[in-house]
Amino acid sequence: MNTMEPKNKKDGAIDLSRYSKEKRQALEVTEEARGPRLMDGFASGLFMGAPKFAPLYEVLKKPSPDTEEGESFLKTLERTLDRHANPDEIDETGEIPDSLLEKLAEIGAFGIKIPKKYGGLGLSQATYSRAAKLLGSRCGNLTALLSAHQSIGLPQPLIRYGTEEQKKKYLPDVAKGAITAFALTEDEVGSDPSRLKTKAKPIKGGKSYLINGQKLWCTNGTKAKYLVVMARTPSTTGSNGKPKRSITAFIVDAHSPGLEIVQRCRFMGLRALYNGVVRFHNVEVPAENVILGPGKGMRVALNALGVGRLTLPAACSGLAYESLKIARRWCVERRQWGSEIGKHEAISSKVADMTADAFATDSMVRMTSALVDAKVDFRMESALCKLWGTETAWRVIDDLMQIRGGRGYETAKSLASRGDNPEPVERMMRDSRINRIFEGSTEIMKLYLAREALDPHLRLAGGAMDSRLSLGVRLLTALKAGAHYSLWYPSQYLPSLSQMPAGGSRSTRRALAYVEGTSRKLSRSLFHAMAIYGPALEKRQLLLGRLVDVAGELFALTTSHLRAEVILSGKETCKEINKEDLPALLAYLDARTRNRVRSLFEELRNPADGKGRRLARKILAD
């Protein structure tokens, strides 16, 4: 509801006075970087009991702005991968051949979204996501390199925040194949940027900076020509007159004196990942290499990560479809106990799950990519895609491994050496495990989404619990909030289908009515949790995680039905799923979603949570 969005963003500030200095600094950095919400999005509406289906459907129905150019590029990319990429060889050698990188550069794969005037292809997010889907079905190493380069490397920050001079200087080189990297993580810094130790000290009267520090797990770092480096700069003065930590984003040339690649990191999967430890010793960077402005680095980082997160589920949809293809071949040709194994219920149930999961993940990504292209707020949708898509892809590849049995666990090279079909299931599983960790782990995504879901409530009623405010202000805020909730809360028990899209099949209308009703139950549950736990709600991470999971299931169901409507109307072609199979797919997804959501609601006040916390404390204290 719009009344939940006050004009002053600071009305929703969190009272940090109760927290330790370390936790206060962490929250201050994160809150400062969140930025204003651009519009009431669909995902935020799910948590408020007011999902808006019609605007979402209108965005999805619109054709991609680069349909012909996009299709041409995707066909060229597919031919290039067919002719020049050998994923098993890349995995075995731990290297991506320079000849392949040159071919990818020739077709513009390093500058898919870079505007044409800067030497890129100037294609849409929708096309970029489809390219990630194609790459995800082939090779995790190539996916990681191109994704890190374009989503969290230099292109995305410069397209969004760069000056015209920065764009002209760097983007043409980047579009031609100059690989870029993103340097944020440090030994003691993962999802908490407030603890950054890498520092950038102004010198020469502020005309340059000296960077000192060390970065860990810098993807593409060992191969990059340019890096986006996050570093602490001198503290600034906050609105309360007190100093606050300042984090700034810099463009750094990898060949700068004092920049050292300490080592290349090696992993369980993605064996050709150019990931390393990068050390900075008095690396001088001109002030004009600051992106957006001093102290605004976390906004640059969060935007890049928001877009980067969408690349992962896009790749996961490709992985899921490829897994389904392999499973289908095996289920038809393999016979046990007198029939094809696909006819056994234990196996067919996995095939049904894989089919629904692949289509749902693909649909979520297509929908969110359309939101990006429409230039509306997509942060929560992107995070839901990342959370749901990466968790789902891991279940899909695990089911494929189970279906293939020993042949899934055996390497493709070993299978080929004895004349068996060399399906690369073992490599696919190793490469895909990192997706649940990359760009914000599953646990961090749930906390991020929970914080965003609580935002409207904090904006409205947060002042009542803010000990920094006078008693009078707190009381007035409480009275205003009470008046609002006296109307809002009863409305959460009443149906409101005004945001339903016009037309649509009976199946879709029924599914969206379920989503709308369940969304209101979700909003009530979130409100009840706030009323019960108050400020301590942040510690109930399992409870919040279940509420976020409910939203993820509803988002997957909504986007699947709306996209199916587009496909059935002939406005989109789905190459992976026959149009005739969509009703059966949606019927299964409907039933499965209801079962999962029912279980999540039943577990909201799970007594095992508290017992688990007590057990963990004892184990960790022993």
C-alpha positions as CSV (number, residue, x, y, z in Angstrom):
1,M,0.0,0.0,0.0
2,N,1.3,3.4,-0.9
3,T,0.6,4.8,2.6
4,M,3.5,2.6,3.8
5,E,6.0,4.7,1.9
6,P,6.7,8.1,3.6
7,K,8.3,10.9,1.8
8,N,11.4,11.0,4.0
9,K,13.5,8.0,3.5
10,K,15.2,8.6,6.9
11,D,11.8,7.8,8.6
12,G,12.7,4.2,8.0
13,A,16.2,4.4,9.6
14,I,17.1,1.6,12.0
15,D,17.8,2.6,15.6
16,L,21.5,1.6,15.9
17,S,22.0,2.8,19.5
18,R,21.5,-0.6,21.0
19,Y,24.2,-2.3,18.9
20,S,27.9,-2.8,19.4
21,K,30.2,-0.5,17.6
22,E,31.2,-3.2,15.1
23,K,27.6,-4.1,14.3
24,R,26.5,-0.4,14.2
25,Q,29.2,0.3,11.6
26,A,28.2,-2.7,9.5
27,L,24.5,-1.6,9.4
28,E,25.4,2.0,8.8
29,V,27.4,1.1,5.7
30,T,24.7,-1.1,4.4
31,E,21.8,1.2,5.1
32,E,23.6,4.2,3.5
33,A,24.1,2.2,0.3
34,R,20.6,0.9,-0.1
35,G,19.4,3.9,-1.9
36,P,15.7,4.9,-2.5
37,R,13.3,2.4,-3.9
38,L,12.3,3.4,-7.4
39,M,8.8,2.0,-7.4
40,D,6.5,-0.4,-5.6
41,G,7.8,-3.7,-7.1
42,F,6.0,-7.0,-7.4
43,A,8.2,-8.7,-4.9
44,S,7.7,-6.1,-2.3
45,G,4.0,-6.3,-2.9
46,L,4.1,-10.0,-2.2
47,F,5.3,-9.3,1.4
48,M,2.7,-6.5,1.8
49,G,-0.3,-8.6,0.7
50,A,-0.7,-6.5,-2.5
51,P,1.0,-8.3,-5.5
52,K,0.5,-6.3,-8.7
53,F,0.1,-8.8,-11.5
54,A,-1.1,-6.6,-14.3
55,P,2.1,-4.4,-14.5
56,L,4.2,-7.5,-14.4
57,Y,2.3,-9.1,-17.2
58,E,2.5,-6.0,-19.3
59,V,6.3,-5.8,-18.9
60,L,6.6,-9.5,-19.9
61,K,4.4,-9.2,-23.0
62,K,6.5,-6.4,-24.5
63,P,8.9,-7.7,-27.1
64,S,12.6,-7.3,-26.4
65,P,13.9,-4.1,-27.8
66,D,16.6,-5.9,-29.7
67,T,14.8,-9.1,-30.9
68,E,16.5,-9.5,-34.3
69,E,19.9,-8.3,-33.2
70,G,19.7,-10.4,-30.0
71,E,18.7,-13.6,-31.9
72,S,21.5,-13.1,-34.4
73,F,24.1,-12.7,-31.6
74,L,22.8,-15.8,-29.7
75,K,23.0,-17.9,-32.8
76,T,26.6,-16.6,-33.4
77,L,27.5,-17.3,-29.8
78,E,26.1,-20.9,-30.0
79,R,28.1,-21.6,-33.2
80,T,31.2,-20.2,-31.6
81,L,30.8,-22.5,-28.6
82,D,30.0,-25.5,-30.8
83,R,33.2,-25.0,-32.9
84,H,35.7,-23.7,-30.5
85,A,34.8,-24.5,-26.9
86,N,35.6,-27.9,-25.2
87,P,34.3,-27.7,-21.6
88,D,35.8,-31.0,-20.6
89,E,39.2,-30.0,-21.9
90,I,38.9,-26.6,-20.1
91,D,38.1,-28.4,-16.9
92,E,41.0,-30.8,-17.2
93,T,43.6,-28.2,-18.1
94,G,42.3,-25.5,-15.9
95,E,42.8,-23.0,-18.7
96,I,40.5,-21.3,-21.2
97,P,42.4,-21.2,-24.5
98,D,43.4,-17.7,-25.7
99,S,42.1,-18.7,-29.1
100,L,38.6,-19.1,-27.7
101,L,38.8,-15.8,-25.8
102,E,39.8,-14.2,-29.1
103,K,36.8,-15.7,-30.9
104,L,34.5,-14.5,-28.1
105,A,35.9,-11.0,-28.3
106,E,35.4,-11.0,-32.1
107,I,31.7,-11.7,-31.8
108,G,31.3,-9.1,-29.1
109,A,30.7,-11.4,-26.1
110,F,32.7,-9.1,-23.8
111,G,30.5,-6.1,-24.5
112,I,27.0,-7.5,-24.8
113,K,25.3,-4.6,-22.9
114,I,27.9,-1.9,-23.6
115,P,26.3,0.8,-25.8
116,K,27.3,0.8,-29.5
117,K,28.8,4.2,-29.3
118,Y,31.4,2.8,-26.9
119,G,32.2,-0.2,-29.1
120,G,29.8,-2.7,-27.6
121,L,26.8,-4.6,-29.0
122,G,24.3,-2.5,-27.1
123,L,22.0,-5.4,-26.4
124,S,19.3,-5.7,-23.7
125,Q,19.4,-7.4,-20.3
126,A,16.9,-10.0,-21.8
127,T,19.5,-11.0,-24.4
128,Y,22.3,-10.9,-21.9
129,S,20.4,-13.3,-19.6
130,R,19.7,-15.6,-22.5
131,A,23.4,-15.6,-23.4
132,A,24.1,-16.6,-19.7
133,K,21.5,-19.3,-20.0
134,L,23.3,-20.7,-23.1
135,L,26.7,-20.5,-21.5
136,G,25.3,-22.1,-18.3
137,S,24.2,-25.1,-20.3
138,R,27.7,-25.6,-21.7
139,C,30.6,-24.5,-19.5
140,G,30.6,-23.1,-16.0
141,N,34.1,-21.6,-16.4
142,L,33.1,-19.5,-19.4
143,T,30.0,-18.4,-17.7
144,A,31.9,-17.2,-14.6
145,L,34.5,-15.4,-16.7
146,L,32.0,-13.5,-18.9
147,S,29.6,-12.9,-16.1
148,A,32.1,-11.5,-13.6
149,H,33.6,-9.3,-16.4
150,Q,30.3,-7.8,-17.4
151,S,28.1,-7.8,-14.3
152,I,30.5,-7.0,-11.5
153,G,33.5,-6.0,-13.5
154,L,34.0,-2.6,-15.1
155,P,31.1,-2.5,-17.7
156,Q,28.1,-2.5,-15.4
157,P,29.4,0.2,-12.9
158,L,30.5,2.4,-15.7
159,I,27.3,2.1,-17.7
160,R,25.3,2.9,-14.6
161,Y,27.6,5.4,-12.8
162,G,30.6,6.3,-14.9
163,T,31.4,9.8,-16.2
164,E,31.4,10.3,-20.0
165,E,35.2,10.6,-19.8
166,Q,35.5,7.2,-18.0
167,K,33.2,5.5,-20.5
168,K,35.1,6.8,-23.5
169,K,38.4,5.8,-22.0
170,Y,37.6,2.3,-20.8
171,L,34.5,0.8,-22.4
172,P,35.8,0.5,-26.0
173,D,38.8,-1.5,-24.7
174,V,36.6,-3.6,-22.5
175,A,34.2,-4.4,-25.3
176,K,37.1,-5.6,-27.5
177,G,38.0,-8.2,-24.9
178,A,40.0,-6.5,-22.1
179,I,39.0,-8.6,-19.2
180,T,37.9,-6.9,-16.0
181,A,37.4,-8.0,-12.3
182,F,35.8,-6.9,-9.1
183,A,37.8,-6.7,-5.9
184,L,35.7,-6.5,-2.7
185,T,36.3,-9.6,-0.5
186,E,39.1,-9.7,2.0
187,D,40.3,-12.3,4.5
188,E,37.9,-11.0,7.2
189,V,35.4,-9.4,4.8
190,G,32.7,-11.4,3.1
191,S,29.2,-10.0,3.3
192,D,30.1,-7.3,5.8
193,P,31.9,-4.5,3.9
194,S,32.2,-2.3,7.0
195,R,35.3,-4.3,8.0
196,L,37.3,-3.4,4.8
197,K,41.0,-3.0,5.6
198,T,42.1,-2.0,2.1
199,K,42.6,1.8,2.3
200,A,42.9,4.6,-0.2
201,K,44.7,7.7,1.1
202,P,44.3,11.0,-0.8
203,I,47.6,12.5,-1.9
204,K,48.8,15.4,-4.1
205,G,46.0,17.6,-2.7
206,G,43.4,15.0,-3.5
207,K,44.4,14.6,-7.2
208,S,45.4,11.0,-6.6
209,Y,45.0,8.1,-4.1
210,L,47.4,5.5,-2.7
211,I,45.8,2.1,-2.3
212,N,47.2,-0.4,0.2
213,G,45.7,-3.7,1.2
214,Q,44.9,-7.2,-0.1
215,K,41.9,-8.7,-1.8
216,L,40.8,-12.3,-1.7
217,W,38.9,-14.4,-4.3
218,C,39.0,-11.7,-7.0
219,T,37.3,-13.5,-9.9
220,N,39.1,-12.8,-13.2
221,G,41.8,-11.1,-11.1
222,T,44.7,-13.2,-12.5
223,K,43.6,-12.4,-16.0
224,A,42.2,-8.9,-15.8
225,K,43.5,-5.7,-17.4
226,Y,41.3,-3.5,-15.2
227,L,39.8,-4.0,-11.7
228,V,37.0,-2.3,-9.8
229,V,38.5,-2.0,-6.3
230,M,36.6,-1.2,-3.2
231,A,38.6,0.6,-0.5
232,R,38.1,2.7,2.6
233,T,38.7,6.4,2.2
234,P,38.8,9.0,5.0
235,S,35.7,9.1,7.1
236,T,33.0,11.7,6.3
237,T,30.5,13.5,8.6
238,G,27.1,11.9,8.8
239,S,23.8,13.7,9.2
240,N,24.1,13.3,13.0
241,G,27.4,15.2,13.0
242,K,29.4,12.1,13.8
243,P,32.1,10.5,11.5
244,K,31.0,7.6,9.4
245,R,33.0,5.1,7.4
246,S,33.5,5.9,3.7
247,I,34.0,3.2,1.0
248,T,34.9,4.3,-2.5
249,A,35.1,2.4,-5.8
250,F,38.2,2.8,-8.0
251,I,39.1,1.8,-11.5
252,V,42.6,0.3,-11.2
253,D,44.9,-0.8,-14.1
254,A,46.2,-4.3,-13.3
255,H,49.6,-3.3,-14.6
256,S,50.0,-0.4,-12.1
257,P,53.2,-0.4,-10.1
258,G,52.7,-2.0,-6.7
259,L,49.8,-4.2,-7.8
260,E,50.8,-7.9,-7.3
261,I,48.9,-11.1,-8.0
262,V,49.9,-13.1,-5.0
263,Q,48.5,-16.4,-6.1
264,R,45.8,-18.0,-8.2
265,C,43.2,-19.8,-6.0
266,R,42.0,-23.3,-6.9
267,F,38.6,-24.8,-6.2
268,M,36.5,-28.0,-6.2
269,G,34.8,-26.9,-9.3
270,L,35.3,-24.2,-12.0
271,R,38.9,-25.4,-12.3
272,A,39.6,-22.7,-15.0
273,L,38.4,-19.9,-12.8
274,Y,40.9,-17.0,-12.9
275,N,40.4,-16.2,-9.3
276,G,43.2,-14.9,-7.1
277,V,44.7,-13.0,-4.2
278,V,45.6,-9.4,-5.2
279,R,47.9,-7.2,-3.1
280,F,48.1,-3.4,-3.4
281,H,51.3,-1.7,-2.1
282,N,51.2,2.1,-2.6
283,V,49.3,1.7,-5.9
284,E,48.6,5.2,-7.1
285,V,45.3,5.9,-8.8
286,P,44.2,9.2,-10.2
287,A,41.1,10.8,-8.6
288,E,39.3,10.7,-12.0
289,N,39.3,6.9,-11.6
290,V,36.7,7.2,-8.7
291,I,33.3,5.8,-9.8
292,L,30.3,7.8,-8.8
293,G,32.1,9.7,-6.1
294,P,34.1,9.4,-2.8
295,G,32.2,7.5,-0.2
296,K,29.7,6.0,-2.7
297,G,31.4,2.8,-3.4
298,M,28.9,0.5,-1.7
299,R,26.1,1.9,-3.9
300,V,28.2,1.0,-6.9
301,A,28.9,-2.5,-5.5
302,L,25.3,-3.2,-4.6
303,N,24.0,-2.2,-8.0
304,A,26.7,-4.4,-9.7
305,L,25.8,-7.3,-7.4
306,G,22.1,-6.8,-8.0
307,V,22.6,-7.2,-11.8
308,G,25.2,-9.9,-11.3
309,R,22.9,-12.0,-9.2
310,L,20.5,-12.2,-12.1
311,T,23.2,-13.8,-14.3
312,L,23.5,-16.8,-11.9
313,P,19.9,-18.0,-12.1
314,A,20.0,-17.3,-15.8
315,A,23.0,-19.7,-16.1
316,C,21.2,-22.1,-13.7
317,S,18.2,-22.3,-16.0
318,G,20.5,-23.4,-18.8
319,L,22.1,-26.0,-16.5
320,A,18.6,-27.2,-15.5
321,Y,17.5,-27.6,-19.1
322,E,20.7,-29.4,-20.0
323,S,20.2,-31.7,-17.0
324,L,16.7,-32.4,-18.0
325,K,17.9,-33.3,-21.5
326,I,20.5,-35.7,-20.2
327,A,18.0,-37.3,-17.8
328,R,15.4,-37.8,-20.5
329,R,17.8,-39.6,-22.7
330,W,18.9,-41.9,-19.9
331,C,15.3,-42.5,-18.7
332,V,14.3,-43.7,-22.1
333,E,17.2,-45.9,-23.0
334,R,18.0,-47.4,-19.6
335,R,15.8,-50.4,-18.6
336,Q,15.4,-52.0,-15.1
337,W,13.0,-54.7,-13.9
338,G,11.5,-55.0,-17.4
339,S,10.7,-51.4,-18.2
340,E,12.3,-48.0,-18.9
341,I,13.5,-46.4,-15.6
342,G,11.6,-43.3,-16.5
343,K,8.3,-45.2,-16.0
344,H,9.2,-46.0,-12.3
345,E,7.5,-43.4,-10.1
346,A,10.7,-42.8,-8.0
347,I,12.4,-41.6,-11.2
348,S,9.5,-39.9,-13.0
349,S,8.9,-37.7,-9.9
350,K,12.4,-36.4,-10.3
351,V,11.8,-35.7,-14.0
352,A,8.7,-33.8,-13.2
353,D,10.5,-31.7,-10.6
354,M,13.4,-31.0,-13.1
355,T,10.9,-29.9,-15.8
356,A,9.0,-27.6,-13.5
357,D,12.2,-26.2,-11.9
358,A,13.8,-25.5,-15.3
359,F,10.8,-23.7,-16.6
360,A,10.1,-21.7,-13.4
361,T,13.7,-20.5,-13.1
362,D,13.8,-19.5,-16.7
363,S,10.5,-17.6,-16.3
364,M,11.7,-15.8,-13.2
365,V,14.8,-14.7,-15.0
366,R,12.9,-13.6,-18.1
367,M,10.5,-11.6,-16.0
368,T,13.2,-9.9,-14.0
369,S,15.3,-9.2,-17.1
370,A,12.3,-7.4,-18.6
371,L,12.0,-5.3,-15.4
372,V,15.7,-4.3,-15.8
373,D,15.1,-3.3,-19.4
374,A,12.0,-1.3,-18.4
375,K,14.3,0.5,-15.9
376,V,12.2,-0.2,-12.9
377,D,13.3,-1.3,-9.5
378,F,14.4,-5.0,-9.7
379,R,16.5,-5.5,-6.6
380,M,14.1,-7.8,-4.7
381,E,13.1,-9.7,-7.8
382,S,16.8,-10.3,-8.7
383,A,17.5,-11.5,-5.2
384,L,14.5,-13.9,-5.3
385,C,15.7,-15.2,-8.6
386,K,19.2,-15.8,-7.3
387,L,18.0,-17.4,-4.1
388,W,15.3,-19.7,-5.7
389,G,17.2,-20.4,-8.9
390,T,20.5,-21.4,-7.4
391,E,19.0,-23.6,-4.8
392,T,16.7,-25.2,-7.4
393,A,19.6,-25.9,-9.8
394,W,21.5,-27.7,-7.1
395,R,18.5,-30.0,-6.5
396,V,18.2,-30.5,-10.2
397,I,21.8,-31.6,-10.7
398,D,21.6,-33.7,-7.6
399,D,18.6,-35.5,-9.0
400,L,20.4,-36.0,-12.3
401,M,23.3,-37.5,-10.5
402,Q,20.9,-39.9,-8.7
403,I,19.2,-40.8,-11.9
404,R,22.4,-41.5,-13.7
405,G,23.8,-43.5,-10.8
406,G,27.4,-44.6,-11.2
407,R,27.5,-43.1,-14.7
408,G,26.8,-39.7,-13.1
409,Y,29.6,-40.0,-10.6
410,E,32.1,-41.2,-13.2
411,T,34.0,-38.5,-15.2
412,A,33.2,-37.9,-18.8
413,K,36.8,-38.8,-19.8
414,S,36.5,-42.2,-18.0
415,L,33.2,-42.9,-19.6
416,A,34.5,-42.2,-23.1
417,S,37.6,-44.3,-22.5
418,R,35.5,-47.4,-22.1
419,G,33.1,-46.5,-24.9
420,D,30.2,-45.2,-22.8
421,N,28.3,-42.0,-23.5
422,P,30.5,-39.2,-21.9
423,E,27.8,-37.2,-20.2
424,P,29.6,-34.6,-18.0
425,V,27.3,-34.9,-15.0
426,E,30.2,-35.1,-12.5
427,R,31.7,-31.8,-13.9
428,M,28.4,-30.1,-14.0
429,M,27.8,-30.9,-10.3
430,R,31.3,-29.6,-9.2
431,D,30.9,-26.5,-11.2
432,S,27.4,-25.7,-10.0
433,R,27.9,-26.0,-6.3
434,I,29.4,-22.5,-6.0
435,N,26.2,-20.9,-7.3
436,R,24.7,-21.1,-3.8
437,I,27.6,-19.0,-2.5
438,F,28.5,-16.6,-5.4
439,E,27.2,-13.0,-5.3
440,G,25.7,-13.5,-1.8
441,S,25.1,-16.9,-0.2
442,T,21.6,-18.3,0.2
443,E,21.7,-17.3,3.9
444,I,22.7,-13.7,3.1
445,M,20.0,-13.5,0.4
446,K,17.4,-14.5,2.9
447,L,18.5,-11.8,5.3
448,Y,18.7,-9.2,2.6
449,L,15.2,-10.0,1.4
450,A,13.8,-10.0,4.9
451,R,15.3,-6.6,5.5
452,E,13.7,-5.3,2.3
453,A,10.4,-6.9,3.2
454,L,10.4,-5.1,6.6
455,D,11.3,-1.8,5.1
456,P,7.8,-0.4,4.7
457,H,7.0,-1.3,8.3
458,L,10.2,0.3,9.5
459,R,9.5,3.5,7.6
460,L,6.1,3.7,9.1
461,A,6.6,2.5,12.7
462,G,10.3,2.3,13.2
463,G,10.4,5.7,14.9
464,A,8.3,4.4,17.7
465,M,11.1,2.1,18.7
466,D,14.0,4.5,18.0
467,S,15.6,5.5,21.3
468,R,17.4,8.4,19.6
469,L,14.1,10.3,19.3
470,S,12.2,12.2,22.0
471,L,9.4,10.5,23.8
472,G,6.9,12.9,22.2
473,V,8.0,12.0,18.7
474,R,8.0,8.3,19.4
475,L,4.5,8.5,20.9
476,L,3.2,10.5,17.9
477,T,4.8,8.0,15.5
478,A,3.2,5.1,17.5
479,L,-0.2,6.8,17.2
480,K,0.1,7.3,13.5
481,A,1.2,3.8,13.0
482,G,-1.6,2.5,15.1
483,A,-4.2,4.4,13.1
484,H,-2.7,3.0,9.9
485,Y,-2.6,-0.6,11.0
486,S,-6.1,-0.4,12.3
487,L,-7.2,-0.1,8.7
488,W,-4.4,-2.0,7.0
489,Y,-4.5,-5.2,9.1
490,P,-8.2,-6.0,8.6
491,S,-7.8,-5.5,4.9
492,Q,-5.3,-8.3,4.8
493,Y,-8.2,-10.7,5.4
494,L,-10.2,-9.4,2.4
495,P,-9.6,-10.4,-1.2
496,S,-8.5,-7.7,-3.6
497,L,-8.0,-8.8,-7.2
498,S,-7.9,-5.4,-8.8
499,Q,-4.4,-6.0,-10.0
500,M,-5.2,-9.1,-12.0
501,P,-4.2,-9.0,-15.7
502,A,-7.1,-8.9,-18.2
503,G,-7.9,-12.2,-19.9
504,G,-5.8,-15.2,-19.2
505,S,-6.8,-18.9,-18.8
506,R,-8.9,-20.2,-16.0
507,S,-5.8,-22.0,-14.7
508,T,-3.8,-18.8,-14.5
509,R,-6.7,-16.9,-12.9
510,R,-7.0,-19.6,-10.3
511,A,-3.2,-19.7,-9.6
512,L,-3.0,-15.9,-9.3
513,A,-5.9,-15.8,-6.9
514,Y,-4.1,-18.3,-4.8
515,V,-0.9,-16.2,-4.9
516,E,-2.9,-13.1,-3.9
517,G,-4.6,-14.8,-1.0
518,T,-1.3,-16.4,0.2
519,S,0.4,-13.1,-0.1
520,R,-2.0,-11.6,2.4
521,K,-1.3,-14.5,4.7
522,L,2.4,-13.8,4.2
523,S,2.0,-10.2,5.1
524,R,0.0,-11.1,8.2
525,S,2.6,-13.6,9.3
526,L,5.3,-11.0,8.9
527,F,3.3,-8.5,10.9
528,H,2.6,-11.1,13.6
529,A,6.4,-11.8,13.8
530,M,7.1,-8.1,14.3
531,A,4.5,-7.8,17.0
532,I,5.8,-10.9,18.9
533,Y,9.5,-10.3,18.6
534,G,9.9,-6.6,18.1
535,P,13.5,-5.5,17.5
536,A,14.6,-9.1,18.3
537,L,13.0,-10.3,15.1
538,E,16.3,-9.9,13.3
539,K,17.7,-12.8,15.4
540,R,14.9,-15.1,14.2
541,Q,16.7,-15.8,10.9
542,L,15.1,-19.2,10.4
543,L,11.6,-17.8,10.8
544,L,12.4,-14.9,8.4
545,G,14.0,-17.4,6.0
546,R,10.8,-19.4,5.8
547,L,8.8,-16.3,5.0
548,V,11.2,-15.4,2.2
549,D,10.9,-18.9,0.9
550,V,7.2,-18.5,0.7
551,A,7.7,-15.4,-1.4
552,G,10.1,-17.3,-3.6
553,E,7.6,-20.0,-4.3
554,L,4.8,-17.5,-5.1
555,F,7.1,-15.6,-7.4
556,A,8.1,-18.7,-9.3
557,L,4.4,-19.7,-9.6
558,T,3.4,-16.3,-10.8
559,T,6.1,-15.8,-13.4
560,S,5.6,-19.4,-14.7
561,H,1.8,-18.8,-15.3
562,L,2.2,-15.3,-16.8
563,R,5.0,-16.5,-19.1
564,A,3.0,-19.5,-20.2
565,E,0.2,-17.1,-21.2
566,V,2.7,-15.3,-23.4
567,I,3.9,-18.5,-25.0
568,L,0.4,-19.9,-25.6
569,S,-0.6,-16.6,-27.2
570,G,2.2,-17.0,-29.7
571,K,4.2,-14.0,-28.6
572,E,7.2,-16.1,-27.4
573,T,8.6,-19.4,-28.5
574,C,9.9,-21.8,-25.9
575,K,12.4,-24.2,-27.5
576,E,12.8,-26.4,-24.4
577,I,9.2,-27.2,-23.5
578,N,6.5,-28.2,-26.0
579,K,3.5,-25.8,-25.9
580,E,1.2,-28.8,-25.5
581,D,3.0,-29.8,-22.3
582,L,2.5,-26.5,-20.5
583,P,-0.9,-27.3,-18.9
584,A,0.5,-30.4,-17.3
585,L,3.6,-28.6,-16.2
586,L,1.6,-25.8,-14.6
587,A,-0.8,-28.2,-12.9
588,Y,2.1,-30.0,-11.3
589,L,3.8,-26.7,-10.3
590,D,0.5,-25.5,-8.8
591,A,0.1,-28.6,-6.6
592,R,3.8,-28.6,-5.6
593,T,3.8,-24.9,-4.6
594,R,0.7,-25.4,-2.4
595,N,2.3,-28.3,-0.6
596,R,5.6,-26.4,-0.1
597,V,4.0,-23.2,1.1
598,R,1.7,-25.1,3.5
599,S,4.7,-26.8,5.0
600,L,6.6,-23.4,5.4
601,F,3.7,-21.8,7.2
602,E,3.4,-24.8,9.5
603,E,7.0,-24.5,10.4
604,L,7.0,-20.8,11.3
605,R,6.9,-21.4,15.0
606,N,9.0,-24.6,14.9
607,P,10.0,-25.6,18.5
608,A,13.1,-27.3,17.0
609,D,14.6,-23.8,16.2
610,G,15.1,-22.9,19.9
611,K,16.4,-26.4,20.8
612,G,18.8,-26.2,17.9
613,R,20.1,-22.8,19.1
614,R,20.7,-24.1,22.6
615,L,22.5,-27.2,21.3
616,A,24.7,-25.1,19.0
617,R,25.7,-22.8,21.8
618,K,26.7,-25.8,23.9
619,I,28.7,-27.3,21.1
620,L,30.5,-24.0,20.2
621,A,31.2,-23.2,23.9
622,D,32.7,-26.6,24.6
